[in-house]
Amino acid sequence: MGNILTRSELEYHFDAVLNNNYKDIKSNKKYSYGRNAVKSYIIETHIFKENPLRDRVLASVLARAKEIDSETKLHETNEESLIYLETEQLDFYVDIADPRYMVFHSADPTKQSDPFIKKFYSANGYDSIWLPVPLLLQTIDFGKFWGMSVSFQQALDEPENDEIGGPEETQDVSLSVKRHFAKTFFETLINSDINNMLGISKLSILRGDSIKDSSTDRKFIIDDIKYNGKLTAKGNSFSRHSRLVYELVNLYGDVIDKFETYGMSFEEGYLSGNPFTITFSKKIEPKKLVDLMFNGNQPFRLWGMEDEIGHKQYRVYAVDMHNGNHGNKLTFEITSDYIRVSLPKHACANTLLRLFANLNHYVDAMAKMEVVNYELKVDLSRTRLS
């Protein structure tokens, strides 16, 4: 793949991969041996928030990749914002047009590309993007709702009458639906008394000509959008896929930019900024949540010591173990009904969306996040699923 030097050549290459995969699916219902899906991974970094020098960006990407695979090589193309990252087993074309949200494109085996990307963004300063349920549902505006997956593990409540026991015996939900059943399935769950377990982990979006159109030249793409910013494409149009990727980057980036305007600071005797409030759809046990959130481990990556300031009320000064937030502590107030978070000025708002997304998958899928004049909540009027 090293002979690709322009975006048009990249599109031509991935169009060929997509078309061959699509022909396999139509004729054999599966990929032929050696074929792999086209995937794009969005990686966020707060290292390059302020218009960095291009050489610094390239040096950082290469240094991080070499920590994973010492044989990694970085090759330039004819376009400044497109680079080729070659490891011993993998090929990535990386779009650095917006260095804060890099996009890694690949058609290599998922069992190899997924672990590499996860290791890449596990370093300090890098992370995946995080799409809480309300934000992931907004991607339905990008096309036609085609399917969904749900992943939820109840991390606070102990199963009743548990005869087996053990840490692996948790209450959880894991399922997927596609096409005709997807909307009915969504409507049934969203209107049920277990909707707080509707932790949507993936949405499938159809974009392009009607899937019923049997013409050979119709252009379409079906993208599986995961809540960690991985997109898997099926269809025959890489350009439609890449446009959807960058619309997702814009959607996510706009939220991050907005959140960072509310950062708290105390300057010249005045307190500025606003706290964020995450309100639960049901009462929770706050001490259990404190123990879950602030142990420094995955998935929250927060560490702090709590002070009990009232009956079932806690305050925690915490640090983000992943991106550090420039050494600033985040302040949390936790009760049975809500979490209130104060984000320091100049801190990375990625911490907030990581927190909210993981609360959706481990505590309450119907929680909502609010700050002055803005909120993220499950709003069916915006999804065309009402």
QUIVENTA-V759685 format. One record per residue. RES is the residue in one small letter. SS is DSSP state (hx for helix, st for strand, lp for the rest). PHI is phi in whole degrees, -180 to 180 (none if undefined). D_CENTER is the distance of its C-alpha to the mean C-alpha in whole Angstrom. Layout:
RES/SS/PHI/D_CENTER  RES/SS/PHI/D_CENTER
This chain:
m/lp/none/28  g/lp/-66/29  n/lp/-88/31  i/lp/-84/28  l/lp/-122/29  t/lp/-136/28  r/hx/-66/25  s/hx/-66/27  e/hx/-68/28  l/hx/-65/24  e/hx/-63/24  y/hx/-60/27  h/hx/-63/26  f/hx/-72/23  d/hx/-60/25  a/hx/-65/27  v/hx/-62/25  l/hx/-61/23  n/hx/-65/27  n/hx/-64/28  n/hx/-64/25  y/hx/-64/26  k/hx/-63/30  d/hx/-61/29  i/hx/-63/27  k/hx/-67/30  s/hx/-94/33  n/hx/-117/32  k/lp/66/29  k/lp/-162/27  y/lp/-73/26  s/lp/-71/30  y/lp/-57/30  g/lp/92/28  r/lp/-92/26  n/lp/-138/22  a/lp/-70/19  v/st/-80/18  k/st/-132/14  s/st/-130/12  y/st/-118/9  i/st/-97/8  i/st/-116/9  e/st/-101/10  t/st/-142/13  h/lp/-96/15  i/lp/-65/18  f/lp/-111/19  k/lp/-69/19  e/lp/-113/22  n/lp/35/23  p/lp/-77/24  l/lp/-68/27  r/hx/-60/25  d/hx/-61/27  r/hx/-68/25  v/hx/-62/22  l/hx/-61/23  a/hx/-64/25  s/hx/-68/22  v/hx/-62/20  l/hx/-66/23  a/hx/-62/24  r/hx/-66/20  a/hx/-64/21  k/hx/-68/24  e/hx/-66/23  i/hx/-91/22  d/lp/-140/24  s/lp/-63/27  e/lp/-88/28  t/lp/-61/26  k/st/-127/27  l/st/-112/26  h/st/-118/27  e/st/-82/28  t/lp/-115/28  n/lp/-80/30  e/lp/-121/27  e/lp/-60/26  s/lp/-93/23  l/st/-127/22  i/st/-126/23  y/st/-113/23  l/st/-108/22  e/st/-113/24  t/lp/-103/24  e/lp/-63/27  q/lp/-121/25  l/lp/-127/22  d/st/-125/22  f/st/-124/19  y/st/-104/20  v/st/-112/18  d/st/-91/18  i/lp/-113/18  a/lp/-56/19  d/lp/-118/17  p/lp/-60/17  r/lp/-74/14  y/st/-129/12  m/st/-79/13  v/st/-121/13  f/st/-102/14  h/st/-102/16  s/st/-156/18  a/lp/-127/20  d/lp/-90/21  p/lp/-59/20  t/hx/-58/17  k/hx/-65/19  q/hx/-105/19  s/hx/-73/16  d/hx/-59/14  p/hx/-61/16  f/hx/-62/16  i/hx/-64/13  k/hx/-62/12  k/hx/-66/15  f/hx/-61/15  y/hx/-87/12  s/lp/-83/14  a/lp/-77/16  n/lp/-58/17  g/lp/96/16  y/st/-117/13  d/st/-164/9  s/st/-73/6  i/lp/-80/4  w/lp/-128/3  l/lp/-114/4  p/lp/-59/8  v/hx/-51/10  p/hx/-61/12  l/hx/-75/10  l/hx/-62/8  l/hx/-64/12  q/hx/-68/13  t/hx/-70/12  i/hx/-61/15  d/hx/-64/17  f/hx/-79/16  g/lp/-179/19  k/st/-108/20  f/st/-61/18  w/st/-122/19  g/st/171/17  m/st/-158/15  s/st/-128/14  v/st/-123/14  s/st/-138/14  f/st/-148/15  q/st/-130/17  q/st/-73/20  a/lp/-92/20  l/lp/-103/23  d/lp/-90/25  e/lp/-84/28  p/lp/-60/29  e/lp/-80/32  n/lp/52/35  d/lp/-79/33  e/lp/-88/36  i/lp/-93/34  g/lp/75/32  g/lp/100/30  p/lp/-65/27  e/lp/-82/25  e/lp/-89/27  t/lp/-110/24  q/st/-85/23  d/st/-147/20  v/st/-132/19  s/st/-150/18  l/st/-160/19  s/st/-138/18  v/st/-139/20  k/st/-135/21  r/lp/51/23  h/hx/-63/26  f/hx/-86/25  a/hx/-63/21  k/hx/-67/22  t/hx/-61/25  f/hx/-62/23  f/hx/-62/20  e/hx/-61/23  t/hx/-64/25  l/hx/-72/22  i/hx/-67/22  n/lp/-99/25  s/lp/-97/26  d/lp/-84/27  i/lp/-116/24  n/hx/-66/21  n/hx/-72/20  m/hx/-107/18  l/lp/-84/16  g/lp/-81/13  i/st/-68/11  s/st/-102/9  k/st/-156/10  l/st/-120/12  s/st/-107/14  i/st/-123/16  l/st/-92/19  r/st/-137/20  g/st/125/24  d/lp/-63/27  s/lp/-54/28  i/lp/-66/27  k/lp/-81/31  d/lp/-71/32  s/lp/-90/34  s/lp/-66/35  t/lp/-75/34  d/lp/-101/33  r/lp/-67/30  k/lp/-113/27  f/st/-155/23  i/st/-146/20  i/st/-115/18  d/st/-107/14  d/st/-90/12  i/st/-105/8  k/st/-88/6  y/lp/-71/4  n/lp/-102/2  g/lp/85/4  k/st/-95/7  l/st/-122/10  t/st/-115/13  a/st/-105/16  k/st/-133/19  g/st/145/22  n/lp/-144/24  s/lp/-135/23  f/hx/-68/21  s/hx/-64/21  r/hx/-66/20  h/hx/-63/17  s/hx/-66/17  r/hx/-65/17  l/hx/-64/14  v/hx/-56/12  y/hx/-78/14  e/hx/-69/14  l/hx/-66/10  v/hx/-58/10  n/hx/-66/13  l/hx/-59/12  y/hx/-68/9  g/hx/-62/12  d/hx/-63/14  v/hx/-67/13  i/hx/-58/13  d/hx/-60/16  k/hx/-64/17  f/hx/-60/16  e/hx/-73/18  t/lp/-74/21  y/lp/-96/22  g/lp/-56/22  m/st/-87/25  s/st/-152/28  f/st/-125/32  e/st/-132/34  e/lp/53/38  g/lp/82/38  y/st/-122/35  l/st/-95/32  s/st/-123/29  g/lp/100/26  n/lp/-142/25  p/lp/-79/23  f/st/-103/20  t/st/-121/21  i/st/-105/18  t/st/-103/21  f/lp/-85/21  s/lp/-84/22  k/lp/-148/25  k/lp/-73/26  i/lp/-122/25  e/lp/-93/27  p/hx/-64/26  k/hx/-65/27  k/hx/-64/25  l/hx/-67/22  v/hx/-59/23  d/hx/-64/24  l/hx/-72/21  m/hx/-82/19  f/lp/-114/21  n/st/-99/22  g/lp/83/20  n/lp/-98/18  q/lp/-62/15  p/lp/-94/12  f/lp/-79/13  r/lp/58/15  l/st/-116/18  w/st/-136/21  g/st/-172/24  m/st/-112/28  e/st/-92/28  d/st/-118/31  e/st/-84/33  i/st/-106/34  g/st/179/35  h/lp/-66/35  k/lp/56/32  q/st/-131/30  y/st/-133/29  r/st/-120/28  v/st/-132/26  y/st/-98/25  a/st/-127/22  v/st/-119/21  d/st/-83/17  m/lp/-69/18  h/lp/-94/15  n/lp/-107/16  g/hx/78/19  n/hx/50/19  h/hx/57/22  g/hx/80/24  n/lp/-80/24  k/lp/-90/24  l/st/-97/21  t/st/-104/24  f/st/-119/23  e/st/-118/25  i/st/-127/25  t/lp/-130/27  s/lp/-70/27  d/lp/-110/25  y/st/-159/23  i/st/-119/21  r/st/-114/22  v/st/-122/20  s/st/-107/22  l/lp/-92/20  p/st/-65/22  k/lp/-60/23  h/lp/76/22  a/lp/-77/19  c/lp/-85/15  a/lp/-73/13  n/hx/-53/10  t/hx/-58/12  l/hx/-67/12  l/hx/-72/9  r/hx/-63/8  l/hx/-59/12  f/hx/-64/11  a/hx/-61/8  n/hx/-74/10  l/hx/-61/13  n/hx/-61/12  h/hx/-101/12  y/hx/-128/15  v/lp/-129/17  d/lp/-157/17  a/lp/-72/15  m/lp/-103/17  a/lp/-62/17  k/st/-130/17  m/st/-116/17  e/st/-133/19  v/st/-146/21  v/lp/-50/24  n/lp/66/24  y/st/-156/20  e/st/-150/18  l/st/-118/15  k/lp/-148/16  v/lp/-69/17  d/lp/-121/19  l/hx/-66/20  s/hx/-66/23  r/hx/-90/20  t/lp/-103/18  r/lp/61/22  l/lp/-109/22  s/lp/-75/24
